[in-house]
Amino acid sequence: MEIGSSLTVCNSIQLWRFSSRPNHCKWRALSSSRFPLNYSIHVSNSSISRVFNCKACLKDNKIFAAETKSMPGECFKEFELSSLTALSSLDGRYWGKVKDLAPFMSEYGLIRFRVLVEVKWLIKLSQIPEVKEVPNFSEEAQSFLQGVIDGFSMRDALDIKNIEKMTNHDVKAVEYFLKQKCQSHSEISKVIEFFHFACTSEDINNLAHALILKEALNSVLFPVMDELIEAFCNMAKKNAHIPMLSRTHGQTAPPTTLGKEMAIFATRLSKERQDISQIGLLGKFAGAIGNYNAHLVAYPDIYWLSIAEEFVKSLGLSFNPYVTQGYMGLYIFGLL
């Protein structure tokens, strides 16, 4: 719309005419309404680009139209992600300290582990004799599926995000991605409809979240904690005979040694590391309400509780047999 022109807008409540001039614009009601309405419109020509927010209402047969406020169309371009615009300090000033966690705890990491769970479940189905529609995969087919997991890239994650724009569902987008990925494989293409078989989204998500924590702990956090513990132990030995003043209740107290104080930190951190490592990362895989309903309708002769337990444990997680659809891992409170 060019400056100096007009535009008529109609909704279910009222018909409005928008007239614009170079310095201001107004809405004029063409039919009656008692409800205040808010509109925004982008007006531009070769020399100006602005967003106008307009508000108008009709009361006692009188029109009240507010002058518009405008905002430069370029202003939001300055707020692309950087250390200054990040909503969280973890993605801003502390990014250099936590970036090693990004492959696991970012959305990319979540998508990658969703892919892993979906692929592993299809492989598990192929190993159940009663599921005749999914026969045992050949070594070549298993290698192909494992390659989908091992070779998962940022490009793959972006492809899934593009699919999500169509599905408006993040887990369903992963399923569609895998079907597309395996469509060209003659053996796997025959059973691609068994991706996500009998699953609810939370089956995939709860295992992916547990795997995120498992891999982040083992690959990043525990190694860092071990380095710190070793450093404290070395400092304790090196400074075992160096005296220092101690305090209690804010007052000077009998002397201690620097080495002994470092040993305290080594002991405390070792205890925390041990406690965290002993927390069981639980997972469930029981369908929409936790009763294996879809599983039993399709294959009533299979003991699905046992299958689910085998599958969850094969991922290196502990099995939680009694759940609903949604599942909040209680182990998270232990980590906190």
FENZIQUI-V444638 format. One record per run of one state. SS is the DSSP state (a for helix, b for strand, c for the rest). FROM is the first residue (numbers start at 1). TO is the last residue. Records with the same first field share a line. If there is no record, write none. Layout:
SS->FROM-TO  FROM-TO
//
This chain:
c->1-5  11-14  21-24  30-36  45-48  60-61  66-68  73-74  80-94  106-106  127-138  151-153  168-169  183-187  195-200  239-242  249-250  278-281  284-292  299-303  315-317  320-330  336-336
b->6-10  15-20  25-29  37-44  49-59  62-65  69-72  243-248  251-257  282-283  318-319
a->75-79  95-105  107-126  139-150  154-167  170-182  188-194  201-238  258-277  293-298  304-314  331-335
//
